[in-house]
């Protein structure tokens, strides 16, 4: 756990575990810490120890969201054929909401209230 002052000083800087001599060019979507066992390989007996190794400080959670956003951006918006992916990402939630509204009105018994 890091203190609030130490965490605020690290905002906008590289990951504390990043070493340019070892890792090369900085990639915001990559985890530079020590590799751990994947969650799907953890048994129930090992689960408390695995959870205790996670960084659950507010800044650790913010770093995790930042890595997820960078990965999402690289996969869907910065790829070679990103136009159709962006279109699908925007259209699927709208289609789901429209289908929900349609089925709500189709099966509603009080149509003329």
Secondary structure by P-SEA (a helix, b strand, c coil): cccaaaaaaacccccccccccccccccccccccccccccccccccaaaaaaaaccccaaaaaaaaaaaaaaaaaaccccccaaaaaaaaacaaaaaaaaaaaaaaaacccccc
